Amino acid sequence: MSEKKISFKQALIQLKEKRFVVAMLMGFASGLPLMLTLRTMQAWMSDAGLDLTTIGLVALVQIPYTFKFAWSPLLDRYSLPFLGRRRGWLAVSQGFLFVFILGLSVINPADSLGLLTVVAFMIAFMSASQDILVDAYRRETLADSELGMGSTIYMYGYRVAMFVSTAGAFIIADYLSWNMAFVVMAAAIGIGFLATLWADEPEVAPGTPQTIQEAVVRPFVEFFKRNGAILILLFILLYKIGDTMAGNMVTPFYLDIGFSKTEIGLVTKSIGLVSTLVGAFIGGLIIFKLGIHFSLYVFGILQALSTAGFALLNEIGNQTWMLAVTVAFEDLSAGMGTAAFMALMASLSDKRFTATQYALLTSLMGVPRVFVAAPTGLMAEKMGWTPFFLFCAVIAIPGLLILHKVIHLTKTEIKVEDGQSNPAEA
């Protein structure tokens, strides 16, 4: 069955439809808590006089994002007696996020480090739970041909929320207080709650697990029975590994070659945000025309080239115009690559077990951020900046080579739904 073609103009008109607006609002709700327990909380603790070792260790509260697949079967199996299977759990997770983020406003990091750690962990846990549900909701309400643009719109909301929860929180803390900053961030979660109330509950796919054993076992059995399941997981692990490794060291790199904190802040926050959003939008449109798989090839090559751009910046040196070009190219390509990558993972999820399988894939995607990025500082120190960034560019090649086989596997394995084929088959 051939895929229904859609023009750029038709794609733009579709963005006005309710399901895409909901995807963007839910993206905002998902993006807000992440940075609160990372950069925002680190800045808050630093202002309170805590040492760098303590600040670094508290970052371990992010662990729930890596292991969210462990409790995702519960969200596939059980429904609450209100709002439906997806929206009910979303409302509960967002309610807890409001309470715990508000709780940060009454904590003094210097006096109550233990309590702060517990509350931050609970924010990360509820945020990871919300991510499971939002990803499942987006997969279950969008047709296969809409997943690319749906992922793009989701990223828009997500990135704006990350900006709000960092730059916005910093500004409020500067002019008012950290306590007030967290009050405002807690209130902002209400945007996601209102979107949950407004959204339509997706239909439950036939064959959805009826017991907890089925919810735990069947999603993994179904996935690993597919031809080349391990190869697909390896691709997900490797596709953005070079981009992730390089991204972990860019701030120390900028400082080391002589850029001021103001230059870094202005360029990366303004140009970086705009470039990412533009890249995601362009990526979504290209996916509509070319399909997920071909787009992954193009965007993967661009990601590798943009990573190599940091090596060029190192050779040119402290030039603000080159910093702007490098940041714009890197974030533009990253935005396009992420849109296609998320669309692929959504298409790989069986609608009977969406929460569990999507959580498994996104957890695996996060492994490089937590573990592979850890030795990048030592690598950069031993290799030097130019060889390090060139290495990060080259290490993207295995993922691109595996992609050819993954295309064949996913074309034959993914089921046709909603009367349309997977967009990758275009």
N, C-alpha and C positions, 0 to 999 in steps of 0.2 A: 504494500500500500504506500503510495507516495505521499509525502508531507504536503500539507496545504501551504502554499507560498504566501508570503505576506510582505507588503511593501513597507519602506521606512515610514511613509505617511500614515499607513494603517497602524503601524506599531506605535506611533506617537499618539494617535487617536485613542488607542486601547488604554494608554496610561491614565486616562480619565476614569476608567472603570473602577468600581468600588474595590475589587480584589487587589488591584495594584496600589491603591491609596492605603489600604489596610497593610499591605506588605511593607510600605515605606514607614508607616507609623509604628509597626511592630519592630522594624529594624532600629528605629530610634530607641524603643524600650530595651532592646537587646544590647545596644552599644553603650548606653549610659552607665550601667554598673561596672563594666569591665575596667575602664580607666580610673574609676573611683578607688578601686582596690589596688591599683598599680601606681601610676605617676602622681595622681592627686593625693593619695594617702602618703606616698613617699615625701612629697613636698610638705605636707602637713606635719609629718613626724620630724622632718628636718628642721622646720620652724620651731618645733617644740624642744629641740636640742638633743634628740636621740642620735646615737652614733651610727655610722654607715653600716657596720656589721649587723646591728639590730634591724635597721631598715631593710637591708638585703634579705635577711632571714624571714621577715614578715611577708615577703613576696611569695612564700610557699603557700599562702592561703589560696593561691590560684589553682591548686591541685584539682579541685572539682571539675574544672574545665577539661582536664586531660582524661578523667575517668567517668565522664557523665554517661557513657554507655552502660555503666554498671547498674544504674537504677532506671534507665529509660524503658525497660520492659514493663515496669509498673505503670508507666504513663500510657503505654499501648494497651494494656489489659484492662485497667480500671477507669471508670467514669464517675464523676461526682454527681450528686442529685440535682445539680443546677447548671445551666448554661451549656451543657454538653461535654463530650469527651475531651475536646481540645480547649475550648474557651473556659470551662470550669477550672481546670488545672492552671491555665494562664492567669485567671483572676486571682487564684490563691497565691501563686508564686509572686505576682506583682504586689499583692497586699503585704506579703512578708517582706519584699524588697523595700516598700515604703517604710515599714516599721523599723527594719534594721538600719537603713540609711539615715533615717531620722534619729536613730539611736546614736549614731556617730556624733551628732551635734551636741550631745551632753557628756561626751567622754574627753578626758584630758590624756593625750598619749603618754606624757611623762609620768603620770600618776597611776594609770590603769592600762598598762601595756597588755596584760593578760586578757582583760575584758575586750580591749580593742581587737586583739587577734581573733577572739571567738566571734565577735560581731562581723569582722571582715570576712572570716571564713564562711559564715552563714550568708552573707551577701553574695559571695562567689558561688556557693551551693545553689541558692535560689536563682541567681543569674544563669548558671549553667542549666538548671531545670527549665527556666524560661526559654533559653536557646533551643533546647530539645523540642519544646512545644511549638515555638515559632517556625523552626525549620520544617517540622512535620506539617504544620498548618499550611505553609506556603506550597509544599509539595502536593498536598491533598486538594488544594483549591485552584491550582494552575494546571492547564494542559501542558503536555510535554513541550509543545512548540512555544510556550510562554515562559518556560523556566529561565531562559537567558535574560530576558528583560525583567522578569520577576526578581531574579537575583540582583540585577543592577539596581532596581528601585529599593530593594531591601538594603543594599550597601549604601545608598544615598542617606537613608535614615540613620543607619549605623554610624557612618562617618561623621555626620552632623552631630550626633549624640556624643561621640568621642571628643569632638571639639568643644562642645558645651561643658562636658564633665571635666575637661582639663582647663582650657583657656577661660571658660566662663566661671568655673569654680575659683580659679586663681584671682580673677578680677574681683569677684565678690569678697574673697578672703582679704584682698589687699585694701579694699575700700570699707568693708564692714568687719567681718570676722570669719574664721573657719566654721564656727558654729552655724552662722547664717548661710554659708555656702552649702553645707550639707542639708539644711532645711529646704533650700531652693531645689537641690538635686532630688530630694525625696519627693517634693511636689511634682517635679518633672516626670517622675514615673507614672503619674496620673495620665499622661498622654497615652501611654501604652494601655492602661486600664480602660480608658474611654474607647480606644480602638478595639479592645477585646469585647466590650459591650456592644459596639456598633457592628462588629464583624458577623458574618453568617457562619454557622457551624457547618464544617464539611461533612459530606456523607461518609458513613462508615463502609469501607470496602468489604465485599463478601469474603469470608475466610479469615476475618480478624480473629486473633487468639481469644479463646473462651475460658482458658485457665491460666494461672500464673506459670505453670510448667511450659505450656505452649508459647506464652509470651517471651519466656527466657530462651527456650530451645529453638523454636521454629525459625525465627529471624536469622540466627547464625547458621543453622542447617541449610536453609534456603540459599543464603549467600554463598557459603563455602561449597555447595554442590554445583555452583556455576563453573563452567569451564574457565580456567585461568583466574580464579578468584584471588589467589595469592599474588599473581602478577598485577592484577588491578590494584590491590592494596599497596604493592610496592611502588606502582606509578604514583598513587596519591601521596605516598611518603616522600618521593623524590622530585615531584614536579616543581615545587617551589622551594626546594632545600637551599639552593644557592642564593636565591633572593632573601630567604630568611636569615642565613648566615651573615650575609653582607649587611642586612638591615640592623642586625644586632650591634654592629660596631660603627655605624655611620656617625653617631654623635661624638664619641671619642675621636674619630677620624677628623671631623670638622674642626674640633678644638685643637687637635695636634698640628694641623697645617695652618693654624693662625686665625681662623674666623672667630669673631666675638660671639658671645651668647646672644646679643641682640640681633646680629646678622643671621645666626642660625635660627632663632625664634621667628623672626619676620619672614624669612624665605621658606623654611620648612612648614610653618603653620599656615601661611597664606597661599603661597604657590603650591605647596604640597597638597593641601586640602582641595583646592580647585582642580589640580591636575588629576587627582584620584577620582573625583566625581565626574570630570569630563571623560576620563579613561573608562570608567565603569559604564557611562552612558553610550559612548562609542562602541565599547565592547558588546553591550546588549544589542545594539542595532546590527553589528556585524554578525553576531550569532544568529539573529533572525534570518539573515541572507545566506550565510555560508554554512551554518550548522555548528554544533558544539565542537566536534572533533577537529575540523580544519582550523577553527578559531584557536583551539588549544595549541596547535602547531605554530601559528603565526604569533600568538601572544607569548608563547614560551621562548621563541627566538628573540622577541623584543625584550623580554625580561632579562635574558642573558646579556644582550647588548647593553642594556641600561646598567646592569651590574658592572660590566667592564668600563662604563662611563666614569665610575668612581676612580678607577686606576688612571684614567685620562685627567681627571680633576687633580689627582695627586701630582701628576707630572707638570701640569700647568701652574699649580700652586694657588695661593690666596687671591683669587679673582672672583668677586661677587657675582659677576655675570655668568661665569662658568658654574658656580654653585647653583644659581637659579636654573640654568639649562639642565644640569645633572639631576637636580631634584624633580624638575618638571617631567623629564623623560622617564625617570625611575617610577614616579608615582602614576604617570599616565599608563605605562605598560603594566604596572602592578594592578591598577584598577581594571584594565581589560582582562588580564590573566585571571584575577580573582573571580570576576563575573562568570567566565567560562568554566572555571574550576568548580564553583558552587553549583552551576547548572548541571555539570556532569554528575556530581555526587547526588544531586536530587534525582536525576534520571535513573541512577543506579539503585535507588531505594524502592522496594516493593511497597505499594500503598497499603498492604495488609499489616506491615510492620514498620511504617515510616519512621516513627520516633526512634526505635532501636537501631535500625540500619543506618539512618542518617547520623545518629549520635556516634556510632562506631566509626564511620568515615571521617567525620569532623574531628573526633578525638585523635585519630591517627594523623590527620593533617596538622594538629597542634603539637605533635611529638618533636619536630625539629625546633620549634620555638622554645621548648622546655629543656631538651636534652642535647640536641646536636649543636645548638647555638652556644652552649656552655663553654666549650674550649676555644671559641673564636678569638677571644682576647689574647690567649697564649699564641695562637696561630699567627695573628697579626704582628705580635711582638717579635716572633722568631723569623717570620717570612718578610716583613716589611709591607707597607700598604699596597703598593702596586702589585706584587706577586699574589698577595692575599685576595684582592678583589678579582684578579684574573682567574685565580683558582675557583672562586665562588661562581664566576661566569661559566667556566669549563665544567664544573660539577653538575650543571643543569643538563648536560648532554645525555647522560643515561636515561633521565626521565623522558626526554624527547624521543629517544630510540625505542623505549618501551611503548610509547604512545601508539606506534604503528600497530603493534600486536593488540593493544587495548581496544583500538578502533574496531578491529575485526571481531574481538570477543563481545564487546558491548552491542555491536550491531546485530549479532545473532542471538544474544541472550536477553536483551531488554524486551519486555512484552509491549505490544501495541495497546494503547489505552486511549479512551475518549475519541475513538474513530480516527486517530492520527498516529503516524509513526513517530519514533524518536527523531528530533530535529537533526541528530547526527547522521541520519540516513539520507539527508538531502544531497 
